Amino acid sequence: MTHRFILEPYKGVASRHTCPKCKQKRCFSRYTDTGNVITFSEYVGRCDHEQKCGYHFTPKDYFGQNPDKKEHLQEPTYVASKNYAPPPPASYIDETLVERSMTHYNENKLFQFLSSQFGEDESLRLIEQYRVGTANYWQGSTVFWQTDAQGRVRTGKIMLYNPATGRRIKEPHNHITWVHSIIHKEGYNLKQCFFGEHLLPKDSTKPIAIVESEKSALIACYYLPQYLWIASGGKNGCFRDENLNVLKGRNVVLFPDLGATDDWSARISTMERMGIAVKLFDYLEKNATPEQRKSGFDIADFLLEMKQPQAILQSMITKNPALKLLIKELDLVLVEEPDKPISKVKRRSMKL
């Protein structure tokens, strides 16, 4: 039997790599696609030290975390119309599972980061608005439920974040997986939708802003509430006609990550053809520093950098909760003063 995905054959020391878990050199074999279609991430493979380390991240694990990659395994085939069978309907996650996840936010690493930036009350409002839950797959991990415009949950993306930086944990492997893969529901037919799509019917007047990252949608929503923020879930995510139908007749602004501007610009003609009024926000691409490009900044990263005084105050509140009570008691508000590195706190009743 010939396997499609195999461990890279030994061709000298250059074909053996450093294990992402035990960090030993020249003991890690990566998986390759004999069909030359899929390029796996560097952590997909097996460590030779089966007893001492035992690290083995298979192609099945990879496709479980990246279902969109699996779609590239083969081109769709077409049969004669008389034999045509309509595609099966989308599968959905039980609402009770979603509801059970929407708690224990004090353990949620992403919620901890958002609270350090915006405070617990605002962070909880955002989390509940976007239906973000807490998962126990990894301690303190976050589950972003993909809820469509009809309120049906397509799946949930589980990720683990660093509570201090807000960055995803990628060592010793990329901490990302999917609820539909974990529950092993037989015959599950995944059809993804935009994260935050359930908010679209609730406000038909706001322009829609699309970002890649679910976390970025939350952050941008806090700073720029004049837009209705949704996330594609990746550079190539949710840009098929079946996904874009929900945007027909709406005004849309695309906010691609640095390095993805050309790819997203190529989507505009298709979206316009479907009756979507779309614009591209390319200011970041034109003005980013080399350091920001290297880090793969998006609109949320820029907003967080611009709003540091607020984040500093929230950090102080986290360390000293009594400060929050003091601010509330004295009715104080944070005021930006461009000539000073840290903003003052003044009474709301004063002229600003």
Backbone torsions as a table, in degrees:
resi	resn	phi	psi	omega
1	MET	NA	130.1	-179.9
2	THR	-96.6	127.9	-179.1
3	HIS	-95.4	142.8	-179.9
4	ARG	-70.3	-42.9	-177.2
5	PHE	-111.4	125.2	-176.6
6	ILE	-132.7	158.8	173.0
7	LEU	-71.3	140.9	-177.5
8	GLU	-57.2	123.5	179.1
9	PRO	-60.6	149.2	-179.4
10	TYR	-71.3	122.5	178.8
11	LYS	-132.7	40.5	-177.0
12	GLY	101.1	176.7	-174.7
13	VAL	-62.3	-25.2	-178.8
14	ALA	-67.9	-18.2	-179.8
15	SER	-92.3	4.6	176.9
16	ARG	-122.5	138.5	-167.5
17	HIS	-125.1	178.8	178.8
18	THR	-78.9	130.0	-179.6
19	CYS	-68.4	130.7	-178.9
20	PRO	-68.8	-13.6	-179.7
21	LYS	-99.8	-60.0	-175.5
22	CYS	-87.7	-9.7	175.8
23	LYS	68.0	12.2	176.4
24	GLN	-75.8	140.9	-177.1
25	LYS	-84.3	150.8	171.9
26	ARG	56.9	37.6	178.8
27	CYS	-132.8	6.5	-172.9
28	PHE	-116.2	124.4	179.0
29	SER	-103.8	127.4	179.7
30	ARG	-92.3	153.8	176.8
31	TYR	-83.0	145.1	176.6
32	THR	-128.5	158.4	178.8
33	ASP	-102.5	115.0	-180.0
34	THR	-67.5	-15.9	177.5
35	GLY	-87.4	-2.3	177.6
36	ASN	55.8	38.5	178.4
37	VAL	-112.9	-48.0	-176.1
38	ILE	-95.1	131.4	171.5
39	THR	-109.3	108.7	-176.6
40	PHE	-75.5	154.6	172.6
41	SER	-65.4	158.8	-173.0
42	GLU	-65.8	-18.9	-178.9
43	TYR	-87.1	-0.5	-179.7
44	VAL	-86.6	107.0	-177.7
45	GLY	170.0	-166.0	-175.6
46	ARG	-134.8	138.4	176.4
47	CYS	-83.8	139.3	179.9
48	ASP	-69.8	-22.3	-179.2
49	HIS	-84.6	76.0	-173.2
50	GLU	-65.1	-33.6	-178.1
51	GLN	-83.2	-47.5	-176.0
52	LYS	-76.6	-33.9	-175.9
53	CYS	-114.1	-63.2	176.6
54	GLY	79.4	9.4	-178.9
55	TYR	-67.8	128.7	177.6
56	HIS	-152.5	105.2	179.4
57	PHE	-109.4	110.0	-170.3
58	THR	-90.0	164.0	172.9
59	PRO	-57.8	-33.6	177.4
60	LYS	-62.4	-41.8	176.4
61	ASP	-62.0	-40.9	-178.4
62	TYR	-64.0	-45.4	179.9
63	PHE	-69.5	-28.2	175.8
64	GLY	-64.6	-34.8	178.7
65	GLN	-85.3	-23.4	-176.1
66	ASN	-130.6	69.8	-176.4
67	PRO	-61.2	-24.9	179.3
68	ASP	-67.4	-27.4	178.8
69	LYS	-69.3	-32.5	-178.1
70	LYS	-65.0	-25.6	-179.0
71	GLU	-67.2	-17.3	-178.5
72	HIS	-89.0	0.3	-176.8
73	LEU	-64.0	-34.2	179.3
74	GLN	-152.8	149.5	177.1
75	GLU	-74.4	150.1	179.0
76	PRO	-64.2	141.9	179.4
77	THR	-105.0	151.8	-177.4
78	TYR	-121.9	142.2	179.7
79	VAL	-120.3	169.9	179.2
80	ALA	-59.5	147.9	-174.3
81	SER	-58.7	-32.4	-178.6
82	LYS	-68.9	-22.5	178.8
83	ASN	-101.7	4.2	-175.2
84	TYR	-69.6	131.4	175.6
85	ALA	-116.1	129.9	-179.7
86	PRO	-62.5	149.0	179.8
87	PRO	-63.9	147.8	-179.7
88	PRO	-64.7	152.5	-179.9
89	PRO	-69.0	161.6	178.6
90	ALA	-66.0	148.1	174.4
91	SER	-95.2	159.1	-176.5
92	TYR	-134.1	155.0	177.7
93	ILE	-87.3	140.2	178.9
94	ASP	-62.0	132.0	-177.1
95	GLU	-61.9	-29.3	-179.8
96	THR	-64.8	-33.5	177.2
97	LEU	-66.7	-38.9	178.2
98	VAL	-64.0	-47.1	-178.5
99	GLU	-61.8	-38.8	-179.7
100	ARG	-65.0	-27.0	-177.8
101	SER	-79.7	-17.9	-172.4
102	MET	-88.4	62.6	179.2
103	THR	-160.7	-175.0	179.2
104	HIS	54.5	38.4	-177.8
105	TYR	-69.0	-21.6	177.4
106	ASN	-65.7	-20.3	177.2
107	GLU	-94.2	-12.6	-175.2
108	ASN	-76.2	117.2	-174.7
109	LYS	-63.9	-36.8	178.3
110	LEU	-68.8	-41.1	177.8
111	PHE	-61.3	-37.8	177.5
112	GLN	-61.6	-41.4	178.3
113	PHE	-67.0	-47.3	-179.7
114	LEU	-60.2	-37.9	179.7
115	SER	-64.9	-33.3	178.1
116	SER	-69.3	-19.4	-179.4
117	GLN	-97.8	-42.7	-171.1
118	PHE	-117.0	-9.8	-173.2
119	GLY	92.0	158.0	-174.9
120	GLU	-66.7	-39.8	-176.3
121	ASP	-63.3	-47.9	-179.7
122	GLU	-68.1	-37.2	179.3
123	SER	-64.9	-41.4	178.4
124	LEU	-64.5	-38.6	178.0
125	ARG	-60.9	-45.8	180.0
126	LEU	-64.3	-45.2	-178.8
127	ILE	-59.8	-44.5	-179.1
128	GLU	-71.4	-38.2	179.3
129	GLN	-60.4	-41.2	-177.3
130	TYR	-93.7	1.5	178.4
131	ARG	57.5	60.5	177.7
132	VAL	-103.3	134.2	-176.7
133	GLY	-117.0	179.7	176.1
134	THR	-110.3	131.0	-179.7
135	ALA	-111.3	152.2	176.7
136	ASN	-105.7	12.7	178.6
137	TYR	-61.3	-47.2	164.9
138	TRP	-120.1	141.8	-176.8
139	GLN	-58.0	122.3	178.5
140	GLY	80.1	14.4	-178.4
141	SER	-78.5	163.6	-175.7
142	THR	-113.3	141.0	174.7
143	VAL	-117.9	121.4	177.0
144	PHE	-96.4	107.5	-179.3
145	TRP	-78.8	130.0	174.9
146	GLN	-90.0	99.8	-178.2
147	THR	-107.2	123.7	-174.7
148	ASP	-80.1	-179.7	-174.9
149	ALA	-65.6	-18.1	177.7
150	GLN	-94.4	4.2	178.2
151	GLY	83.1	12.5	179.7
152	ARG	-94.8	138.4	-175.6
153	VAL	-91.7	116.0	-177.7
154	ARG	-77.6	-45.1	178.4
155	THR	-169.9	-176.5	175.6
156	GLY	-138.3	134.2	177.6
157	LYS	-98.2	123.5	-178.5
158	ILE	-102.8	128.4	178.9
159	MET	-140.5	155.6	179.5
160	LEU	-116.2	134.2	-175.2
161	TYR	-120.1	155.9	170.7
162	ASN	-81.9	119.6	-174.7
163	PRO	-68.6	-17.5	-179.7
164	ALA	-86.0	-37.4	-175.4
165	THR	-106.4	-20.3	-175.4
166	GLY	78.1	5.4	179.8
167	ARG	-87.4	151.5	177.5
168	ARG	-69.5	146.7	175.6
169	ILE	-81.2	120.5	-176.4
170	LYS	-119.4	3.3	-179.9
171	GLU	-123.3	141.0	-0.2
172	PRO	-76.9	-1.6	175.0
173	HIS	-150.1	167.6	-179.1
174	ASN	-72.3	113.3	-175.9
175	HIS	-81.5	84.3	177.8
176	ILE	-149.6	132.9	176.3
177	THR	-153.0	-178.4	-172.3
178	TRP	-128.4	142.2	-178.3
179	VAL	-62.1	-43.1	-177.6
180	HIS	-63.5	-24.1	176.8
181	SER	-79.4	-34.4	-177.2
182	ILE	-72.2	-40.9	-174.6
183	ILE	-78.9	-11.0	175.7
184	HIS	52.1	47.3	179.3
185	LYS	-77.4	120.2	-174.3
186	GLU	-63.0	133.9	177.0
187	GLY	69.5	24.2	-177.2
188	TYR	-68.7	125.0	-179.2
189	ASN	-106.5	100.1	-176.4
190	LEU	-80.2	126.2	170.0
191	LYS	-133.5	104.2	-173.9
192	GLN	-72.1	160.6	173.5
193	CYS	-137.7	173.7	178.1
194	PHE	-64.6	141.3	170.3
195	PHE	-72.0	127.3	-176.3
196	GLY	91.8	3.5	-177.8
197	GLU	-60.8	-29.4	-178.7
198	HIS	-64.1	-14.5	-179.9
199	LEU	-82.9	-18.3	-173.8
200	LEU	-60.2	-45.2	-179.2
201	PRO	-69.0	-16.7	-176.3
202	LYS	-78.9	-17.7	179.7
203	ASP	-150.1	105.2	-177.3
204	SER	-92.8	1.3	-175.5
205	THR	-100.8	-33.3	-177.5
206	LYS	-68.6	143.0	169.8
207	PRO	-68.1	149.5	-177.6
208	ILE	-97.8	132.7	176.2
209	ALA	-111.8	130.7	-178.2
210	ILE	-113.5	127.2	173.8
211	VAL	-120.9	171.9	178.3
212	GLU	-79.7	-49.2	-168.9
213	SER	-90.0	138.6	175.6
214	GLU	-62.1	-42.4	178.7
215	LYS	-60.6	-39.4	-179.6
216	SER	-65.2	-35.0	177.8
217	ALA	-62.3	-41.0	178.9
218	LEU	-63.1	-47.8	-176.8
219	ILE	-66.6	-45.5	-178.8
220	ALA	-65.7	-33.6	177.9
221	CYS	-61.5	-36.5	179.9
222	TYR	-67.8	-44.5	-174.8
223	TYR	-83.1	-32.8	-174.5
224	LEU	-128.5	68.6	-176.3
225	PRO	-71.0	-4.0	178.0
226	GLN	-72.1	-12.4	174.4
227	TYR	-107.4	157.3	170.8
228	LEU	-101.8	109.4	-169.8
229	TRP	-92.1	130.8	173.5
230	ILE	-133.3	164.1	-177.2
231	ALA	-125.2	141.8	179.5
232	SER	-82.0	-17.5	-179.3
233	GLY	83.1	7.9	180.0
234	GLY	157.1	167.6	-177.3
235	LYS	-60.0	-36.0	-177.1
236	ASN	-107.6	9.2	-173.8
237	GLY	-82.9	144.5	170.2
238	CYS	55.6	36.4	176.3
239	PHE	-115.1	18.3	173.0
240	ARG	-82.2	161.3	-179.0
241	ASP	-56.1	-40.5	-177.4
242	GLU	-65.2	-28.0	176.4
243	ASN	-80.8	-37.6	-174.2
244	LEU	-76.9	-16.6	-178.4
245	ASN	-53.9	-32.9	-176.7
246	VAL	-69.0	-13.4	-178.0
247	LEU	-98.9	0.0	-178.3
248	LYS	-58.3	134.3	178.7
249	GLY	79.7	4.5	-178.9
250	ARG	-107.2	158.3	172.6
251	ASN	-91.6	126.1	-172.7
252	VAL	-127.1	140.0	173.4
253	VAL	-121.3	127.1	179.2
254	LEU	-91.9	130.1	177.7
255	PHE	-120.3	78.5	-177.4
256	PRO	-72.0	154.3	171.2
257	ASP	-65.3	160.2	174.7
258	LEU	-59.5	133.0	-179.0
259	GLY	94.4	-11.6	-178.9
260	ALA	-109.6	4.7	-174.6
261	THR	-61.0	-44.3	-179.3
262	ASP	-63.0	-41.7	-179.6
263	ASP	-63.2	-43.3	-178.6
264	TRP	-73.5	-30.6	176.8
265	SER	-62.1	-34.1	-180.0
266	ALA	-68.4	-15.9	-179.9
267	ARG	-81.6	-16.4	-169.8
268	ILE	-61.6	-43.2	-176.7
269	SER	-61.9	-41.0	177.9
270	THR	-63.4	-42.9	-178.7
271	MET	-66.3	-40.8	178.4
272	GLU	-64.9	-37.3	178.2
273	ARG	-61.7	-28.0	-178.8
274	MET	-89.4	5.2	178.3
275	GLY	86.2	26.2	178.5
276	ILE	-106.7	122.7	176.4
277	ALA	-81.8	109.1	-169.9
278	VAL	-125.6	141.5	174.4
279	LYS	-128.1	157.7	-180.0
280	LEU	-114.2	126.5	176.1
281	PHE	-91.7	102.1	-176.6
282	ASP	-111.7	15.0	-179.9
283	TYR	-59.1	-41.1	-178.7
284	LEU	-63.3	-42.4	-179.4
285	GLU	-62.3	-35.3	-177.3
286	LYS	-81.4	-21.1	-171.3
287	ASN	-122.5	2.2	-176.9
288	ALA	-70.6	149.0	176.1
289	THR	-81.5	163.2	176.7
290	PRO	-57.7	-37.3	179.9
291	GLU	-65.2	-40.7	179.5
292	GLN	-67.4	-36.7	178.0
293	ARG	-66.1	-40.9	-179.7
294	LYS	-62.9	-35.1	-178.9
295	SER	-83.9	-6.3	179.3
296	GLY	67.3	45.8	-176.8
297	PHE	-59.4	150.6	168.8
298	ASP	-129.4	-175.4	-174.7
299	ILE	-59.8	-34.3	-179.3
300	ALA	-66.9	-38.8	178.1
301	ASP	-62.9	-40.7	178.8
302	PHE	-66.4	-41.9	-179.9
303	LEU	-63.5	-40.8	179.1
304	LEU	-64.9	-38.2	177.9
305	GLU	-65.9	-37.6	-177.9
306	MET	-71.7	-24.9	-172.1
307	LYS	-108.4	31.6	-176.4
308	GLN	-57.0	-40.4	180.0
309	PRO	-55.7	-39.2	178.2
310	GLN	-65.7	-39.9	179.3
311	ALA	-65.6	-37.6	178.6
312	ILE	-62.3	-43.9	179.5
313	LEU	-62.8	-43.3	179.5
314	GLN	-63.8	-35.7	176.6
315	SER	-63.8	-39.1	177.4
316	MET	-64.8	-38.6	178.9
317	ILE	-66.0	-38.8	178.8
318	THR	-61.8	-40.7	179.7
319	LYS	-74.4	-30.4	-177.9
320	ASN	-136.4	85.8	-176.2
321	PRO	-56.9	-23.0	179.9
322	ALA	-63.6	-24.8	179.6
323	LEU	-63.3	-35.6	178.4
324	LYS	-63.3	-40.7	178.6
325	LEU	-66.3	-37.1	179.1
326	LEU	-64.5	-44.5	179.9
327	ILE	-62.7	-41.8	179.6
328	LYS	-67.3	-41.5	-176.8
329	GLU	-65.9	-38.9	-178.1
330	LEU	-91.8	-1.1	179.1
331	ASP	56.8	54.3	-176.8
332	LEU	-96.6	155.6	178.7
333	VAL	-139.7	143.4	179.1
334	LEU	-77.1	131.0	-177.2
335	VAL	-122.7	129.1	178.4
336	GLU	-77.0	130.3	173.9
337	GLU	-127.1	108.2	-170.7
338	PRO	-61.3	-22.8	-176.4
339	ASP	-87.2	-2.9	-178.0
340	LYS	-125.2	141.3	-174.8
341	PRO	-66.4	-30.6	179.7
342	ILE	-125.0	129.6	-176.3
343	SER	-71.5	153.4	176.2
344	LYS	-84.5	166.0	172.4
345	VAL	-111.3	124.7	-175.9
346	LYS	-128.3	165.2	177.0
347	ARG	-70.0	142.6	177.4
348	ARG	-63.2	-29.4	-175.6
349	SER	-73.1	-13.5	179.8
350	MET	-78.3	154.3	175.3
351	LYS	-74.1	129.4	-175.5
352	LEU	-108.6	NA	NA
